[in-house]
């Protein structure tokens, strides 16, 4: 596991290095989709989708603000808004930023389809848009995220490994993300490509708004429908929902079955330490955030993205969007040291605080 984690981390570093030059080095030719050339005194609009998931406020916002400052010699300003999982609110926030004449937008869409009209308004106003983490529809200028199909495959492969021979006889429950999130569909696609034909899916849900309480309710329904002795594992698309799922499993007296996750949230990592959750997908947020800032500053300054984005992706509305996809890592109790601790996401003291110390000691996490 250590060698695998290091290999993947090395690949991730290569992606990071490809994007780590300052926007000033991105080329002098103005991009056809960018704004007129500007200096470092730029205004970047940052719109994140919600604050229930810990990553957005703790990592994404802080990292993007830091990188924009670094790329603009401290002169660039980030104007921030959080939609709190409301698509209408996010559309209003885009309109406000267009009115206030930001130079570029970084948008992590609540609803990838609903945001399309607002993206067009920004584009019509000469404001380029970077789709962050989720591929929004509309005339997007750039996109960075993780390889979401690979995320689903990573989760599915881990679940099959944990199930072993139990995969032949039992049933699993699949708890996918929100139907309004294009990433959720890709996670599901990747997971099914691995799980189909290898294990029976007894019940499957698209979980409204990714909310843990909705995942909890869905899991209660699955237990009631299938019977607690028939469920051998749960595919959960993220850590927040895994928490709700595990609460339902405990209430039904179900223990020692593997549950997947994603995002490497602190609570998820702590559940992995105790054995309540089998794995999570660690996504190196610093690399994703750095790339988004690189793209945004370059676009605001009217520069080419050629030295930053080597790939292209298509959305339902826009073809050949310049893109950077950052690699991911399967996080289990065996490689916590090599991932979230090594990268400075958490300290051992944070993970092993209070009631988690004994479990940390047991797996040698010190």
Secondary structure by P-SEA (a helix, b strand, c coil): caaaaaaaaaaaaaaaaaccccccccccccccccccccccbbbbbbbbcccccccccccaaaaaaaaaaaaacccbbbbbbbccccaaaaaaaaaaaaaacccbbbbbccccccaaaaaaaaaaacbbbbbcccccccccccccccaaaaaaaaaaaaaaaaaccccccbbbbbbccccccaaaaaaaaaaaaccccccccccccccccccaaaaaaaaaaaaaacccccccccccccaaaaaaaaaaaaaaccccbbbbbccccaaaaaaaaaccccbbbbbaaaaaaaaaaaaaaaaaacccccccccbbbbccccccccbbbbbbbbcccccccccccccccccccccccccaaaaaaaaccc
